[in-house]
Amino acid sequence: MHLCSPADCSGSTMEKMLHSAPIHTNLPDCFVFPADKRPQATAAVVSLPIIDLSRSRDEVRRAILDAGKEIGFFQVVNHGVSEQVMQDMEDVCQEFFQLPAAAKVGLFSEDTQKTTRIYSSTMFDTGGERYWRDCLRLACSFPVGDSAMAWPDKPQRLREVVEKFTVQTRGMGKEILRLLCEGLGIPHDYLEGDISGGDVVLHVNHYPPCPDPSTTLGLPPHCDRNLLTLLLPSMVPGLEVAYKGDWIKVRPVPNAFVVNFGCQLEVVTNGLLKSIEHRVVTNLGVARTTVATFIMPTADCLIGPAVEFLSEDNPPCYRTLTFSEFNRIYSVVKLGSSLNLTTNLKKVQKET
């Protein structure tokens, strides 16, 4: 069944949502990439470095810094988010996507300024290509009880589960940032305040079974624009990370979070730490649902290379911008070159 016009993939409200349609027997033309942009075979299935946060502080901060410099991604266990909270989050997200379309139609929006919405494909300007993914976007302010956002009213327990999950996951993220600062030799609270004090944004990503995974992607190659990302991964594989000129398939580990650095950490450290490209591939047989938690700066937070990482031999490589200015620039970058692993944050910052 074709969901959309081959010419422009137009449609209205929930008609655009992949998971609301009957079983997909073929891939609509607007999801089919040109041959040179299709996902290529990857070299290896890799278990990212696994860091046990319950071990000694010295050992953990060294491991975080080493993993971050080597691959930019790692997994954490014994992280302080309870297994019950993780399971409740997985369950309520699956319940949400199993709701009838009529129960979700009021949430559908393509307005990127809305804090709570459901939409399809991607928020990046990708030159017309669409991606095999539906997303529920939520934002939590802190303290969580003060949040004025319009929560989905179904499933009934969604707000309670999401808030509990967000509090624990944000706490884990803040501790990782403290450990990272210690490993870098800067004050442990250097990344406190506005640079990590924005609303915590969650993307509940849902990738339905795809009739032709070889010709499309669930998410394009991209770097996260925020400070730190914490992913509750499905045990169904799909995440791939750019590494040494190739893509490696990430093998998920039970009860672990996948952690990666956002662009703002690259800017603050003047490129010592890198925000690494990653993408999502689809599969033919099984739906995949993940939850990405983004630790965000406030919109007006001014972010640039920290003096601790500058010297005569290492001048600033990035401009100092507010987070909102950075987002405006980065959101309109065409990602075609990124498919060839050539995204360059220094170049991106110069585009206005």
C-alpha positions as CSV (number, residue, x, y, z in Angstrom):
1,M,0.0,0.0,0.0
2,H,1.3,3.4,-0.9
3,L,0.9,6.0,1.8
4,C,1.5,9.0,-0.3
5,S,1.8,10.5,-3.7
6,P,5.1,9.5,-5.4
7,A,5.4,13.1,-6.5
8,D,5.4,14.9,-3.2
9,C,4.4,12.5,-0.4
10,S,1.6,14.9,0.5
11,G,-1.1,13.9,3.0
12,S,-3.0,15.1,5.9
13,T,-2.8,14.6,9.7
14,M,-2.5,10.9,10.7
15,E,-2.5,9.8,7.1
16,K,1.2,10.7,7.2
17,M,1.9,8.4,10.1
18,L,3.5,5.1,9.1
19,H,2.3,3.1,12.0
20,S,-1.3,4.1,11.5
21,A,-1.5,2.5,8.0
22,P,-2.2,-1.1,7.2
23,I,0.7,-3.5,6.7
24,H,3.1,-2.0,4.2
25,T,3.6,-4.2,1.2
26,N,5.8,-1.9,-0.8
27,L,7.8,1.3,-0.2
28,P,6.3,4.6,-1.4
29,D,8.5,6.3,-3.9
30,C,9.2,9.3,-1.6
31,F,11.1,7.0,0.8
32,V,13.3,5.5,-1.9
33,F,16.8,7.0,-1.9
34,P,19.0,7.5,-5.0
35,A,21.3,4.5,-5.4
36,D,24.4,6.5,-4.2
37,K,22.6,7.4,-0.9
38,R,21.2,4.0,0.1
39,P,22.5,2.2,3.2
40,Q,25.6,0.2,2.4
41,A,26.6,-3.0,4.1
42,T,28.5,-2.4,7.3
43,A,31.8,-4.0,8.3
44,A,30.9,-5.3,11.8
45,V,28.4,-5.6,14.5
46,V,30.0,-4.0,17.6
47,S,29.2,-3.9,21.2
48,L,30.1,-0.4,22.2
49,P,32.3,0.1,25.3
50,I,30.3,-0.9,28.4
51,I,30.9,1.3,31.4
52,D,29.8,0.2,34.9
53,L,28.9,3.5,36.7
54,S,29.1,1.7,40.1
55,R,32.8,1.2,39.9
56,S,35.4,3.6,41.3
57,R,35.1,7.2,40.3
58,D,38.6,7.3,38.9
59,E,38.0,4.2,36.8
60,V,34.7,5.4,35.5
61,R,35.8,8.9,34.5
62,R,38.8,7.5,32.6
63,A,36.6,5.0,30.8
64,I,34.1,7.7,29.8
65,L,36.8,9.9,28.4
66,D,38.6,7.1,26.6
67,A,35.4,5.8,25.0
68,G,34.3,9.3,24.1
69,K,37.6,10.1,22.4
70,E,37.8,6.7,20.6
71,I,34.3,6.3,19.2
72,G,32.1,9.0,20.7
73,F,29.5,6.4,21.9
74,F,29.4,4.1,24.8
75,Q,26.9,2.1,26.9
76,V,26.4,2.5,30.7
77,V,25.1,-0.1,33.2
78,N,24.4,0.3,36.9
79,H,23.4,3.8,36.0
80,G,20.7,4.5,38.7
81,V,17.7,4.2,36.5
82,S,15.7,1.3,37.9
83,E,14.8,-1.6,35.7
84,Q,11.1,-1.1,36.6
85,V,11.2,2.5,35.4
86,M,12.9,1.4,32.2
87,Q,10.3,-1.3,31.6
88,D,7.4,0.9,32.4
89,M,8.7,3.5,29.9
90,E,9.1,0.8,27.2
91,D,5.6,-0.5,27.9
92,V,3.8,2.8,27.9
93,C,5.5,3.9,24.6
94,Q,4.4,0.7,22.9
95,E,0.9,1.3,24.3
96,F,0.9,4.8,22.8
97,F,1.8,3.6,19.3
98,Q,-0.8,0.8,19.5
99,L,-3.6,3.3,20.2
100,P,-6.1,3.8,17.4
101,A,-5.3,6.7,15.1
102,A,-8.3,8.7,16.3
103,A,-6.8,8.8,19.8
104,K,-3.6,10.5,18.5
105,V,-4.9,12.8,15.7
106,G,-5.0,15.9,17.9
107,L,-1.2,15.5,18.6
108,F,-0.1,15.5,15.0
109,S,1.8,18.6,14.0
110,E,4.6,19.6,11.6
111,D,5.2,22.7,13.6
112,T,8.8,22.3,15.0
113,Q,8.1,24.9,17.7
114,K,5.5,22.7,19.4
115,T,6.9,21.1,22.6
116,T,4.5,18.1,22.4
117,R,3.6,16.6,19.1
118,I,3.7,13.5,16.9
119,Y,5.1,13.6,13.4
120,S,6.6,11.5,10.8
121,S,10.0,11.3,9.0
122,T,12.6,13.8,10.4
123,M,12.9,17.4,11.7
124,F,16.0,18.0,9.5
125,D,15.8,19.7,6.1
126,T,17.0,16.8,4.0
127,G,16.4,18.0,0.5
128,G,13.1,16.2,0.1
129,E,13.9,12.7,1.2
130,R,11.7,11.1,3.8
131,Y,12.7,8.7,6.5
132,W,10.9,5.5,7.8
133,R,10.2,6.8,11.3
134,D,7.3,8.2,13.4
135,C,8.1,10.2,16.5
136,L,6.4,11.4,19.7
137,R,8.2,14.5,21.0
138,L,7.8,15.4,24.6
139,A,9.6,18.1,26.7
140,C,9.9,18.1,30.5
141,S,10.8,21.2,32.4
142,F,12.2,21.0,36.0
143,P,10.9,20.7,38.6
144,V,8.7,18.3,36.7
145,G,5.5,19.2,38.6
146,D,5.8,22.8,37.2
147,S,5.6,21.6,33.6
148,A,2.8,23.5,31.7
149,M,3.1,21.3,28.6
150,A,0.0,19.6,27.2
151,W,0.5,15.9,27.9
152,P,-1.2,13.3,25.8
153,D,-4.2,12.0,27.7
154,K,-3.7,8.4,26.6
155,P,-2.4,6.1,27.8
156,Q,-3.6,7.4,31.1
157,R,-0.4,6.6,33.0
158,L,1.9,8.2,30.3
159,R,2.6,11.4,32.2
160,E,3.4,9.7,35.5
161,V,5.7,7.1,33.8
162,V,7.5,9.7,31.6
163,E,8.1,12.1,34.4
164,K,9.6,9.4,36.7
165,F,11.8,8.1,33.8
166,T,12.9,11.6,32.9
167,V,13.9,12.5,36.5
168,Q,16.1,9.4,36.8
169,T,17.5,9.6,33.3
170,R,18.4,13.3,33.7
171,G,20.1,12.5,37.0
172,M,22.2,9.9,35.2
173,G,23.1,12.4,32.5
174,K,24.1,15.0,35.0
175,E,26.4,12.5,36.8
176,I,28.0,11.5,33.5
177,L,28.7,15.2,32.8
178,R,30.3,15.6,36.2
179,L,32.5,12.6,35.6
180,L,33.4,13.9,32.2
181,C,34.4,17.3,33.6
182,E,36.6,15.6,36.2
183,G,38.2,13.5,33.5
184,L,38.9,16.6,31.5
185,G,40.5,18.3,34.5
186,I,38.0,21.1,34.7
187,P,35.7,21.8,37.7
188,H,33.1,19.1,38.2
189,D,30.2,21.5,37.9
190,Y,31.5,23.3,34.8
191,L,28.6,21.9,32.7
192,E,25.9,22.8,35.3
193,G,23.7,25.8,34.8
194,D,22.2,27.1,31.5
195,I,24.3,24.8,29.3
196,S,22.5,21.7,30.7
197,G,19.5,23.5,32.2
198,G,17.0,23.6,29.3
199,D,13.9,21.5,29.1
200,V,14.7,17.8,28.8
201,V,13.4,16.7,25.4
202,L,12.4,13.1,24.7
203,H,11.9,11.6,21.3
204,V,10.0,8.3,21.3
205,N,11.1,6.9,17.9
206,H,9.0,4.3,16.3
207,Y,10.2,2.4,13.2
208,P,7.5,0.2,11.7
209,P,8.5,-2.9,9.7
210,C,9.8,-1.7,6.3
211,P,9.1,-3.5,3.1
212,D,12.5,-2.6,1.6
213,P,15.2,-1.7,4.1
214,S,17.9,-1.7,1.4
215,T,16.6,1.5,-0.2
216,T,15.7,3.7,2.8
217,L,16.7,4.7,6.3
218,G,14.9,5.3,9.6
219,L,17.0,8.4,10.4
220,P,19.6,10.1,8.2
221,P,23.2,10.4,9.3
222,H,23.4,13.2,11.7
223,C,25.0,14.6,14.9
224,D,22.9,15.5,17.9
225,R,22.7,19.3,18.4
226,N,22.3,19.2,22.2
227,L,24.9,18.6,25.0
228,L,24.4,14.9,25.8
229,T,22.1,12.1,24.5
230,L,20.9,9.1,26.5
231,L,19.2,6.4,24.5
232,L,17.0,3.7,25.9
233,P,17.5,1.3,23.0
234,S,15.2,-1.4,21.7
235,M,16.7,-4.9,21.7
236,V,15.9,-4.9,18.0
237,P,19.1,-3.5,16.4
238,G,19.0,-0.5,14.1
239,L,21.5,2.1,15.4
240,E,24.7,2.5,13.3
241,V,27.6,4.7,14.2
242,A,30.2,6.2,11.9
243,Y,33.7,4.8,12.7
244,K,36.9,4.9,10.7
245,G,35.1,5.6,7.4
246,D,32.5,2.9,7.8
247,W,29.3,2.3,9.6
248,I,29.2,-0.1,12.6
249,K,26.0,-1.8,13.8
250,V,25.5,-1.3,17.5
251,R,24.7,-4.4,19.5
252,P,22.3,-3.3,22.3
253,V,22.9,-4.6,25.8
254,P,20.1,-5.4,28.2
255,N,19.3,-2.7,30.8
256,A,21.9,-0.4,29.4
257,F,21.7,3.1,28.0
258,V,23.6,4.2,24.9
259,V,25.3,7.6,25.5
260,N,26.8,10.0,23.0
261,F,28.1,13.5,23.0
262,G,26.2,16.3,21.3
263,C,27.6,19.2,19.2
264,Q,27.7,21.6,22.2
265,L,30.3,19.4,23.9
266,E,32.4,19.5,20.8
267,V,32.2,23.3,20.8
268,V,32.9,23.7,24.5
269,T,36.0,21.4,24.3
270,N,37.1,23.1,21.0
271,G,37.0,19.8,19.2
272,L,38.8,17.6,21.8
273,L,35.5,15.6,22.1
274,K,33.6,15.0,18.9
275,S,29.9,14.7,18.2
276,I,29.8,11.6,16.0
277,E,27.5,10.9,13.1
278,H,25.0,8.1,13.5
279,R,22.0,6.8,11.6
280,V,19.2,4.3,11.9
281,V,18.5,1.4,9.5
282,T,15.1,-0.3,9.2
283,N,14.2,-3.9,9.1
284,L,11.7,-6.1,7.3
285,G,10.1,-8.0,10.1
286,V,9.8,-6.2,13.5
287,A,8.8,-2.8,14.7
288,R,11.5,-1.0,16.7
289,T,10.8,1.6,19.4
290,T,13.5,3.7,21.2
291,V,13.5,6.6,23.6
292,A,16.2,9.3,23.2
293,T,16.6,11.7,26.1
294,F,18.4,15.0,25.2
295,I,20.1,17.1,27.8
296,M,19.7,20.6,26.4
297,P,21.0,24.1,27.0
298,T,18.6,26.9,27.5
299,A,17.7,28.7,24.2
300,D,19.7,31.9,25.1
301,C,22.7,30.1,26.5
302,L,25.9,31.4,24.9
303,I,28.2,28.5,24.0
304,G,31.7,28.7,22.6
305,P,35.1,27.1,23.2
306,A,36.0,27.2,26.9
307,V,39.3,29.0,27.8
308,E,40.5,25.8,29.4
309,F,40.8,24.3,26.0
310,L,42.5,27.2,24.2
311,S,46.1,28.2,23.8
312,E,48.4,29.9,21.2
313,D,48.7,26.6,19.4
314,N,45.1,25.8,19.8
315,P,43.0,28.8,18.9
316,P,39.1,28.7,18.9
317,C,37.8,26.5,16.1
318,Y,34.2,27.4,16.6
319,R,32.1,30.5,16.8
320,T,30.4,31.4,20.1
321,L,26.6,31.3,19.5
322,T,23.5,31.1,21.5
323,F,21.9,27.6,21.4
324,S,18.9,28.9,19.5
325,E,21.2,30.5,16.9
326,F,23.1,27.2,16.5
327,N,19.9,25.3,16.1
328,R,18.7,27.7,13.4
329,I,21.9,27.2,11.4
330,Y,22.2,23.5,11.9
331,S,18.6,22.6,11.2
332,V,18.8,23.8,7.6
333,V,21.9,22.0,6.6
334,K,21.4,19.6,3.8
335,L,22.5,16.2,4.9
336,G,23.5,14.7,1.5
337,S,27.2,15.2,2.1
338,S,26.7,13.7,5.6
339,L,25.8,10.4,4.0
340,N,29.4,10.2,2.9
341,L,30.7,10.9,6.5
342,T,31.8,14.4,5.7
343,T,29.8,16.5,8.2
344,N,32.1,19.2,9.6
345,L,30.8,21.2,12.5
346,K,33.3,24.0,12.0
347,K,32.0,24.4,8.4
348,V,28.4,24.2,9.5
349,Q,28.8,27.0,12.0
350,K,29.9,29.3,9.2
351,E,26.7,28.9,7.3
352,T,24.1,31.5,8.1
